[in-house]
């Protein structure tokens, strides 16, 4: 199934973001081999050259490294992965907060809505994990 890519932004940047997310979420574990450029290009329905460009950027960042005959691997640097996870989380939070402030929300209102939403999600999650019974 093709990846959902937005034509308004450079495809290779979206590929980088997607692979970064796969790494920080643990779907691609530290030290594990990445699928080949051709495999991922086919999966994403993009030109292999575009995937190669994204891989090159990931290598330059140190998140991915290549071994000549074995392919590309995820870094085993857990600090680097955690730092990236925190950086991406902060960027998403800042984008969210800016959007909320554009709508006129104050910090206290945002926090209140966040707490309420988290509580609702937690209650919903709890009811899904215990057979629908609220404990």
PADRENTI-263501 format. One record per residue (C-alpha): chain; x, y, z; residue in three letters; residue number from 1. Coordinates in nm, 3 decimals, padded with zeros to 5 digits. Example, Ala and Ser with C-alpha at 12.3 -4.5 7.8 and 13.67 -1.06 7.14 Angstrom:
BEGIN
<rec kette="A" c1="01.230" c2="-00.450" c3="00.780" rest="ALA" nr="1"/>
<rec kette="A" c1="01.367" c2="-00.106" c3="00.714" rest="SER" nr="2"/>
//
This chain:
BEGIN
<rec kette="A" c1="00.000" c2="00.000" c3="00.000" rest="UNK" nr="1"/>
<rec kette="A" c1="00.142" c2="00.338" c3="-00.103" rest="UNK" nr="2"/>
<rec kette="A" c1="00.239" c2="00.583" c3="00.169" rest="UNK" nr="3"/>
<rec kette="A" c1="00.024" c2="00.891" c3="00.212" rest="UNK" nr="4"/>
<rec kette="A" c1="00.247" c2="01.172" c3="00.087" rest="UNK" nr="5"/>
<rec kette="A" c1="00.151" c2="01.537" c3="00.051" rest="UNK" nr="6"/>
<rec kette="A" c1="00.226" c2="01.700" c3="-00.285" rest="UNK" nr="7"/>
<rec kette="A" c1="00.266" c2="02.040" c3="-00.114" rest="UNK" nr="8"/>
<rec kette="A" c1="00.596" c2="01.942" c3="00.051" rest="UNK" nr="9"/>
<rec kette="A" c1="00.912" c2="01.779" c3="-00.088" rest="UNK" nr="10"/>
<rec kette="A" c1="00.859" c2="01.402" c3="-00.100" rest="UNK" nr="11"/>
<rec kette="A" c1="01.209" c2="01.318" c3="00.024" rest="UNK" nr="12"/>
<rec kette="A" c1="01.151" c2="01.527" c3="00.340" rest="UNK" nr="13"/>
<rec kette="A" c1="00.828" c2="01.340" c3="00.407" rest="UNK" nr="14"/>
<rec kette="A" c1="01.012" c2="01.010" c3="00.360" rest="UNK" nr="15"/>
<rec kette="A" c1="01.277" c2="01.122" c3="00.610" rest="UNK" nr="16"/>
<rec kette="A" c1="01.005" c2="01.215" c3="00.860" rest="UNK" nr="17"/>
<rec kette="A" c1="00.828" c2="00.883" c3="00.809" rest="UNK" nr="18"/>
<rec kette="A" c1="01.146" c2="00.679" c3="00.864" rest="UNK" nr="19"/>
<rec kette="A" c1="01.240" c2="00.893" c3="01.166" rest="UNK" nr="20"/>
<rec kette="A" c1="00.896" c2="00.821" c3="01.313" rest="UNK" nr="21"/>
<rec kette="A" c1="00.939" c2="00.449" c3="01.247" rest="UNK" nr="22"/>
<rec kette="A" c1="01.272" c2="00.464" c3="01.432" rest="UNK" nr="23"/>
<rec kette="A" c1="01.166" c2="00.671" c3="01.734" rest="UNK" nr="24"/>
<rec kette="A" c1="00.851" c2="00.464" c3="01.778" rest="UNK" nr="25"/>
<rec kette="A" c1="01.056" c2="00.144" c3="01.784" rest="UNK" nr="26"/>
<rec kette="A" c1="00.909" c2="-00.008" c3="01.467" rest="UNK" nr="27"/>
<rec kette="A" c1="01.263" c2="-00.002" c3="01.331" rest="UNK" nr="28"/>
<rec kette="A" c1="01.475" c2="-00.107" c3="01.628" rest="UNK" nr="29"/>
<rec kette="A" c1="01.829" c2="00.020" c3="01.693" rest="UNK" nr="30"/>
<rec kette="A" c1="02.084" c2="-00.188" c3="01.505" rest="UNK" nr="31"/>
<rec kette="A" c1="01.824" c2="-00.344" c3="01.276" rest="UNK" nr="32"/>
<rec kette="A" c1="01.862" c2="-00.347" c3="00.899" rest="UNK" nr="33"/>
<rec kette="A" c1="01.638" c2="-00.119" c3="00.695" rest="UNK" nr="34"/>
<rec kette="A" c1="01.461" c2="-00.254" c3="00.389" rest="UNK" nr="35"/>
<rec kette="A" c1="01.646" c2="-00.176" c3="00.066" rest="UNK" nr="36"/>
<rec kette="A" c1="01.597" c2="00.147" c3="-00.126" rest="UNK" nr="37"/>
<rec kette="A" c1="01.406" c2="-00.040" c3="-00.397" rest="UNK" nr="38"/>
<rec kette="A" c1="01.180" c2="-00.219" c3="-00.145" rest="UNK" nr="39"/>
<rec kette="A" c1="01.088" c2="00.100" c3="00.039" rest="UNK" nr="40"/>
<rec kette="A" c1="01.051" c2="00.296" c3="-00.286" rest="UNK" nr="41"/>
<rec kette="A" c1="00.807" c2="00.033" c3="-00.412" rest="UNK" nr="42"/>
<rec kette="A" c1="00.619" c2="00.034" c3="-00.080" rest="UNK" nr="43"/>
<rec kette="A" c1="00.597" c2="00.415" c3="-00.079" rest="UNK" nr="44"/>
<rec kette="A" c1="00.523" c2="00.431" c3="-00.453" rest="UNK" nr="45"/>
<rec kette="A" c1="00.807" c2="00.677" c3="-00.515" rest="UNK" nr="46"/>
<rec kette="A" c1="01.106" c2="00.687" c3="-00.748" rest="UNK" nr="47"/>
<rec kette="A" c1="01.407" c2="00.495" c3="-00.604" rest="UNK" nr="48"/>
<rec kette="A" c1="01.620" c2="00.808" c3="-00.656" rest="UNK" nr="49"/>
<rec kette="A" c1="01.391" c2="00.999" c3="-00.419" rest="UNK" nr="50"/>
<rec kette="A" c1="01.422" c2="00.724" c3="-00.158" rest="UNK" nr="51"/>
<rec kette="A" c1="01.801" c2="00.720" c3="-00.209" rest="UNK" nr="52"/>
<rec kette="A" c1="01.812" c2="01.096" c3="-00.144" rest="UNK" nr="53"/>
<rec kette="A" c1="01.617" c2="01.049" c3="00.181" rest="UNK" nr="54"/>
<rec kette="A" c1="01.848" c2="00.766" c3="00.288" rest="UNK" nr="55"/>
<rec kette="A" c1="02.149" c2="00.988" c3="00.217" rest="UNK" nr="56"/>
<rec kette="A" c1="02.012" c2="01.257" c3="00.446" rest="UNK" nr="57"/>
<rec kette="A" c1="01.938" c2="01.002" c3="00.719" rest="UNK" nr="58"/>
<rec kette="A" c1="02.297" c2="00.878" c3="00.690" rest="UNK" nr="59"/>
<rec kette="A" c1="02.436" c2="01.232" c3="00.711" rest="UNK" nr="60"/>
<rec kette="A" c1="02.235" c2="01.286" c3="01.030" rest="UNK" nr="61"/>
<rec kette="A" c1="02.386" c2="00.970" c3="01.180" rest="UNK" nr="62"/>
<rec kette="A" c1="02.047" c2="00.806" c3="01.239" rest="UNK" nr="63"/>
<rec kette="A" c1="02.123" c2="00.546" c3="00.973" rest="UNK" nr="64"/>
<rec kette="A" c1="02.457" c2="00.401" c3="00.867" rest="UNK" nr="65"/>
<rec kette="A" c1="02.552" c2="00.178" c3="00.577" rest="UNK" nr="66"/>
<rec kette="A" c1="02.774" c2="-00.125" c3="00.555" rest="UNK" nr="67"/>
<rec kette="A" c1="02.898" c2="-00.169" c3="00.202" rest="UNK" nr="68"/>
<rec kette="A" c1="02.771" c2="-00.515" c3="00.122" rest="UNK" nr="69"/>
<rec kette="A" c1="02.513" c2="-00.559" c3="00.398" rest="UNK" nr="70"/>
<rec kette="A" c1="02.281" c2="-00.260" c3="00.352" rest="UNK" nr="71"/>
<rec kette="A" c1="02.169" c2="00.019" c3="00.582" rest="UNK" nr="72"/>
<rec kette="A" c1="02.113" c2="-00.008" c3="00.954" rest="UNK" nr="73"/>
<rec kette="A" c1="01.954" c2="00.199" c3="01.230" rest="UNK" nr="74"/>
<rec kette="A" c1="02.200" c2="00.361" c3="01.470" rest="UNK" nr="75"/>
<rec kette="A" c1="02.247" c2="00.190" c3="01.803" rest="UNK" nr="76"/>
<rec kette="A" c1="02.294" c2="00.531" c3="01.969" rest="UNK" nr="77"/>
<rec kette="A" c1="01.992" c2="00.532" c3="02.201" rest="UNK" nr="78"/>
<rec kette="A" c1="02.068" c2="00.886" c3="02.319" rest="UNK" nr="79"/>
<rec kette="A" c1="02.051" c2="01.013" c3="01.959" rest="UNK" nr="80"/>
<rec kette="A" c1="01.718" c2="00.836" c3="01.907" rest="UNK" nr="81"/>
<rec kette="A" c1="01.572" c2="00.971" c3="02.233" rest="UNK" nr="82"/>
<rec kette="A" c1="01.697" c2="01.323" c3="02.154" rest="UNK" nr="83"/>
<rec kette="A" c1="01.528" c2="01.305" c3="01.813" rest="UNK" nr="84"/>
<rec kette="A" c1="01.207" c2="01.179" c3="01.975" rest="UNK" nr="85"/>
<rec kette="A" c1="01.207" c2="01.472" c3="02.219" rest="UNK" nr="86"/>
<rec kette="A" c1="01.286" c2="01.723" c3="01.941" rest="UNK" nr="87"/>
<rec kette="A" c1="01.002" c2="01.599" c3="01.721" rest="UNK" nr="88"/>
<rec kette="A" c1="00.761" c2="01.592" c3="02.017" rest="UNK" nr="89"/>
<rec kette="A" c1="00.847" c2="01.953" c3="02.106" rest="UNK" nr="90"/>
<rec kette="A" c1="00.797" c2="02.063" c3="01.744" rest="UNK" nr="91"/>
<rec kette="A" c1="00.453" c2="01.897" c3="01.735" rest="UNK" nr="92"/>
<rec kette="A" c1="00.357" c2="02.054" c3="02.068" rest="UNK" nr="93"/>
<rec kette="A" c1="00.468" c2="02.400" c3="01.951" rest="UNK" nr="94"/>
<rec kette="A" c1="00.266" c2="02.363" c3="01.630" rest="UNK" nr="95"/>
<rec kette="A" c1="-00.038" c2="02.254" c3="01.832" rest="UNK" nr="96"/>
<rec kette="A" c1="-00.001" c2="02.541" c3="02.082" rest="UNK" nr="97"/>
<rec kette="A" c1="00.042" c2="02.798" c3="01.805" rest="UNK" nr="98"/>
<rec kette="A" c1="-00.276" c2="02.670" c3="01.641" rest="UNK" nr="99"/>
<rec kette="A" c1="-00.470" c2="02.685" c3="01.968" rest="UNK" nr="100"/>
<rec kette="A" c1="-00.347" c2="03.039" c3="02.037" rest="UNK" nr="101"/>
<rec kette="A" c1="-00.447" c2="03.144" c3="01.683" rest="UNK" nr="102"/>
<rec kette="A" c1="-00.799" c2="03.029" c3="01.776" rest="UNK" nr="103"/>
<rec kette="A" c1="-00.788" c2="03.254" c3="02.082" rest="UNK" nr="104"/>
<rec kette="A" c1="-00.724" c2="02.998" c3="02.355" rest="UNK" nr="105"/>
<rec kette="A" c1="-00.524" c2="03.099" c3="02.662" rest="UNK" nr="106"/>
<rec kette="A" c1="-00.271" c2="02.866" c3="02.824" rest="UNK" nr="107"/>
<rec kette="A" c1="-00.507" c2="02.776" c3="03.110" rest="UNK" nr="108"/>
<rec kette="A" c1="-00.784" c2="02.684" c3="02.864" rest="UNK" nr="109"/>
<rec kette="A" c1="-00.545" c2="02.473" c3="02.658" rest="UNK" nr="110"/>
<rec kette="A" c1="-00.428" c2="02.287" c3="02.969" rest="UNK" nr="111"/>
<rec kette="A" c1="-00.785" c2="02.230" c3="03.083" rest="UNK" nr="112"/>
<rec kette="A" c1="-00.886" c2="02.091" c3="02.743" rest="UNK" nr="113"/>
<rec kette="A" c1="-00.577" c2="01.872" c3="02.732" rest="UNK" nr="114"/>
<rec kette="A" c1="-00.647" c2="01.727" c3="03.077" rest="UNK" nr="115"/>
<rec kette="A" c1="-01.010" c2="01.666" c3="02.988" rest="UNK" nr="116"/>
<rec kette="A" c1="-00.917" c2="01.497" c3="02.660" rest="UNK" nr="117"/>
<rec kette="A" c1="-00.648" c2="01.284" c3="02.824" rest="UNK" nr="118"/>
<rec kette="A" c1="-00.894" c2="01.179" c3="03.092" rest="UNK" nr="119"/>
<rec kette="A" c1="-01.152" c2="01.084" c3="02.829" rest="UNK" nr="120"/>
<rec kette="A" c1="-00.895" c2="00.887" c3="02.631" rest="UNK" nr="121"/>
<rec kette="A" c1="-00.778" c2="00.713" c3="02.945" rest="UNK" nr="122"/>
<rec kette="A" c1="-01.136" c2="00.622" c3="03.041" rest="UNK" nr="123"/>
<rec kette="A" c1="-01.205" c2="00.501" c3="02.688" rest="UNK" nr="124"/>
<rec kette="A" c1="-00.883" c2="00.299" c3="02.687" rest="UNK" nr="125"/>
<rec kette="A" c1="-00.963" c2="00.148" c3="03.028" rest="UNK" nr="126"/>
<rec kette="A" c1="-01.308" c2="00.038" c3="02.913" rest="UNK" nr="127"/>
<rec kette="A" c1="-01.152" c2="-00.126" c3="02.607" rest="UNK" nr="128"/>
<rec kette="A" c1="-00.902" c2="-00.323" c3="02.812" rest="UNK" nr="129"/>
<rec kette="A" c1="-01.138" c2="-00.466" c3="03.072" rest="UNK" nr="130"/>
<rec kette="A" c1="-01.421" c2="-00.590" c3="02.860" rest="UNK" nr="131"/>
<rec kette="A" c1="-01.613" c2="-00.263" c3="02.857" rest="UNK" nr="132"/>
<rec kette="A" c1="-01.652" c2="-00.251" c3="03.236" rest="UNK" nr="133"/>
<rec kette="A" c1="-01.554" c2="00.071" c3="03.406" rest="UNK" nr="134"/>
<rec kette="A" c1="-01.366" c2="-00.006" c3="03.722" rest="UNK" nr="135"/>
//
